[in-house]
Amino acid sequence: MTPSSLHGTASTVHPSVAPARLQLPETDAPLWAIIFAGGIGSRFWPLSTPSRPKPLLRLVSDQPLLVDSVHRLASIIPADRVLVLTSRDIAPAIRAALSSLPEMNILVEPRPLGTAAALAWGAQEVARRAGPHTLCCAMHADLAVGYPEEFCRVLRRAGAVAEREDALVAVGVRPTRVDPSFGYLRPGEPLDAGHALADGGVHEVTDFIEKPSEAEAMVHIAAGALWHSGVLVGTASGFLSQLDEKTVELRDGFDALRAGNLPAFVGSIRSIGIERGLLERHPRLLVIPGEFEWDDVGTWASLRRARSLDDDGNGVVGTAHFVDADSNIVHGETGVVVLYGVSKMLVVTLPGLTFVTPLERATDLKPLLDALPGSMRINPGVEESS
């Protein structure tokens, strides 16, 4: 291999034209967005801190993940129709980063609620402000999307289906590898005869499997399952009715939520995620495939898929030089990093701290964080980058 070097902040590079897909109808109704952006993000230690939580990290482009998410939707969902659900510990940083959003659109959880309860709160807010039949799309803040225009088109198509069928619509992505960290959507019969899933048609979902084993994931992929992108589209009332019916952990709090009594709602529910609390319990769920170069930015290792890479598969933010080194990730905020004769390594340099580990070990940092002194786990000495 020849020496190579990179400088500056990387961004995802994709062709400017997305693949042709079946042209399904798109809704003209106004869409709202409910974006989940809670938690510091310990899997991105040492970069993530209370003042710079994961949703505000510049991991894929030169914009924070959450800002990317809001900007990606701007052509179909203006800022005043975006609700961001976040946790109390990081709310000030979230508000500062999203100054374009009305302050009332930042919904701050008084305690960690889980994404099912966060979805219920967000859907109730949409229903209160815009009416129960208003369409909304729920998603996480840490998605990498290569074709934003196609992503928005898929949301509008999903909205048209959700309106017509009075159902929730999941956006599915064709698997490119066996990955046990994702949810899998098993498609059933096509909604419209002749509109196959491979051509972009909409199908009933017969089963949702959250984070199967690697062997199980292989079986699901062979059977035609799609990854769940983490994006759901439906009406506000559709989300609320499905959660009320399927998510027993929230049932005792729905009367309080509908009455606008958030403290009583919070005090009456148990925390659970959307995947376990709703999707695995067989709601009326449809799937529409998306071809927009998707990935979940879940761990340091995922950045090799989300970032632009040099000819030897190295991805860099900051300044680095590689000699006989391939398939590495460098996030450098101070100094210059030189890698020689190594492969599949992660190097993070911050003022006063350098972190090095094989990428395969970077998928689970809990054993490391458990072994570190408490002061190092949140890395309070690291200064905020510009």
N, C-alpha and C positions, 0 to 999 in steps of 0.2 A: 504493500500500500504506500501511497505517496503522502508526504506531509500535507495537512490542510489546516486552515484556520477560519474562524468565523468571528464577526464582531457585530454587536448591536442586538436588538430584541427581535427574536424570530417571530414569524407569523405563518399560519397555515397557508400553503400554496396549493391551489386547485385550478383546474380548467375553468374558464369563465362561462362555459355553456354546460348546463346539466343534461344528463341523458333524457331522451324523449320518453314520456310516459303516457298512459291512457288519460285522455282529457276529460276528467269528471267535472260535473258542475261545481261551481264555487259559490259560497254564500255571499250575499251582499249585506247581511245583517252585521251590526257592530259587534266586534269581538273585544272581550276583556282578557287580560292575562293575570294569572295567579302564579307568582314565582316564589319558590321555596329557597330561602337563603339564610338558614340558621346554622349556628355552630362555628367554632373557630377553625376546625379542619385539622385534627391532629395527624392525619395521614400525610400532611404536607409540612410536618415539622422538619427543620426549624424555621421555615419561612412564615408559617401562619402564627399569628399572635392576636390577642384581643383587639389591638389597634389596627391590625392588618389581617383580618380573618380570610379564610379560603375564598369566599365569594368575591373578595376584593384583590385577589392575587392576579398578577399578569402572567398567567401560565401558558397561554396559547398565543395571544397577540399582545400588542402594546397597550391594550385596554384591560381592566379587570374583568374577570369572568362575568360578574353580574352586570356590569356596564355593557359588555358585549351582548348579553342576553336581551337587555332592554333595547339597545340600538338595532339588534337583528329584527325586532318586531316592529320597528317604527313605521314601516310603510303600510302596515295594516292595523296597528294598535298604538295610538298616541300615548304619551306619558300619563295623561290624566285617566287612562283606562288600564293602567298597570298597577296591581297590588303586589307588594313584596312582604312576605311573611318572614320575620327574623326573630332572633333571640335577644333578650335584654342586654346581655353582655357585649354584643357587637353592634347594637342599634345605632349608637352615635357615629361609628365609622360608616355604616350603611347609609345613614342620612346624608353625611357629608359627601359621599361619592355620588349620590343620586339627587343632586340639588334640583334637577329638572322635574322630579316627581313632586306632586303636592304632598305636604307632610302627612296628611291624613291617609295617604296611600301606603305608608310604611306601617304595617301592622306588627306591633311588638308583643311577642308572647310573654306573659308574666312568668311562665315557667316552660321548660321544654314540653311541647304538647304532642310531638309526633306528627308526621305529615298528614295522617288521616284527619286529625282534629284541625290542623292548619288549613287543609282543603275545605273542611266544613265552615270554618270561620270566614275564609276568603269567599266561598260561594254565597254565604249568607250576606256578606257585605255587597257583593255584586247584585244579589236579589233586592236588597234594600235600596241601593242607589239607582239601579237601572231597570229593575223588574225581574221577576222570577224566571221568565223565559229567555233572558239574555244569555247569549253564548259566551263561554269562557274557555280558555285553554290553561291547563295547569302543568307546570314544568319545574324542573330543578335549574338552579343557576349555573351549574357546572357542566354544561353541554358544549361540545365542540362541533360546529356545523360548517361544512365547506361551501354549501350553496345556499346562502340566506334567502334569495328570491324563491328558490324551489321550496325551501322550508316553509315560507309564508304561504305559498300556493297550496301546499299540503294541508296547512292549518285551515285554510278557507274551504278546501274540499271536505275535510273532516267535519267542519262546521255545517256544511250543507247536509251531510249524511246524518249528523246528530239531530238536526232540526227535523229532517224527514222521518227518521226512524224512532225518535224519542229515546235514544240510547246513548251510552258513553262510547266514544271512539278513541281507541289507542292508536298511536302512530308507531308502526313496527319498522324495524330495520333488518335487512337481510344479513345474517351472520357471516363474518369473514374469517372466523376462527372459533375454536371451542373455548368458551369463556364461562366459567362457573360463577362469575361475580355479577351476572346480569339476570334479569327476568326474561322468561321465554313465553311467547304467545303461540298456542297451537291453533292454527286456523281450521275452521270447519267448512261448511258450504258457502259458496259465493252468495252475496246478497242479491246480485243481479245476474241472471244466466248469461254466460258468455264473457263475463268480465273476470278473468282469472287473476289470482293474486300476482302471478308473474308479470302481468300487464298493468298492474296498478289497481286492480279491482278490490272491492271491499268484501270482507268475509266475516262471518260469525266467529267468535273465539270460543273454542270448546274447552280450553283449559289454559290456566296461567300458572307457571311454575317459577317461583322466585329462588334464585341462586341454587340451582341443582348441583349435584356432584358433576365432575368432569365427564364421567361415564354416562350419566343421565343426560347431560347437555348434548353429547354426541348423538344419542338416540333421538332427542327432540329435533335437532338440526336435520337429521336424516329423514324425519317425518315432515319436514317443511316448516318448522317453527321459525318465527321471527324474534329477534331481540325486541324487548320493550324499550323504546327510546326514553321513557320517563315522561312522555307527553301524552296528556289526556284532554279530549275536547268534549264538551257537553253543555247543556244549559245549566244555569245555576240551580234551578229546581231539580233537574236530573241528578246532579251531583248530590244534593241534599237528600233526596228520596232514596238513592242507592246506599248512601252512607247510613241513613237511618235504618234501612232494612237489613243491611249486611254487617255493619260494624257495631257489634254489641258493646264494644268498649266505650262508645260515644252515646249510646242510647239514652242514658239517664240525664244527659246534658242538653238534649235537643230543644226541649221546651224553653230552657233558659236562653239558649242561643237565639231562638226565634224571637224571644221577648227582648233581646238586646242586653241581657244580663251576662256579660262576659265573665265576671268573677264566679258566678254560680255555675256557668258552663265549665270553666276550668276546674272547679272544685268537684265536679261530678263525673269526670271522664278518666279513662286510663290511656296512657300513651301507646300508640301503635302506628306503624307505617301504612301507607296506602296499599302497598303490595300485599302484605300479610293480612291487613284488616279489611280490605275490600276486594282486590282483584283475584286473590286466591279463593274467594268465597262465591264465585260464579255470579256476578251481577250480569245484567244485559250489557254485553260488551262486544263491540265490533273492532276490527283492525283494518287500517288502511296503510299500505306500504309507503315508505318514504325513501327517495333516492337523493339524499343531500349530503352525503359524506359525513356521517354522524359518529361521534364517540363520546364516551363518558369520561370526564377528567376526574377519575377517582383516586388515583395514586400517582406517585412520581413515575412509576414505570409506564403509565399510560401516555406520558408526554412524548415518547418516541413515535406514537401514532398520530398525535395531535399537532406536533410542531413540524416545521420544515427541517429537513435533514441535509447534511452534506453528502458527498458521494460515498462516504464510508459509514453512513447511517448515524452520525453524531448530531445531536441537537443542542443548541446553545442559546442561552440568554446571557449577555455580558460578553467578555472577551476570553477566548480560549484558543490554544494551539494543540493540534493532534499529530503525533508521529507514531505510525504503526499502531493506531488505536481506532477501534470501530465500535459502533452501537452504544455509545455513551450519551448521558445527559448531563449537561453542566448548567447550573444556574448561578452565575457569578455577579455579585453586587459590589465586590471590592477586589482590586488586584487583577492579575492575569492567571488563568489556570492552564497548566501544561500537563497533558496526559501522554504517556509514552508506553507503548507495548501493553495496553490494557484494553479490555472489552467488557461491554455491558456494565459499566460503573455509573453511579450517581455521585456527582460532586456539587455541593452547595456551599458557596462562600458568602458570608455576611460579616459585617464589622464585628470583630471579636470572636467569631465562631466559624469553623469549617466542618462540614459533615461529609463523610465518604462512606459509601456502602455499595455492594453489588445491587443492581437493579432488582434482581429477584428477591432480595431481602427487603427492598423498599415497599413491597406490597403490604406489609404488616409491620408497623413500627411500635405496636403496643408493648412487646417485650422490652424494646429499647427504652421507651418512655417510662415504663415501670421501674427500670433499673437506674434511671438518672435522678439526681437531686431535684426536688420540686421546683427550685428556681430556674433550672435549665429546661424544664418541660415546656414552659411558656416563653422562654428566651426573652426576658424583659429587657435585657441590655441592648438588643438589636434595635437600631434606629430605623425609623420609617424611611423607605426609599421614595424618591420623587416620582 
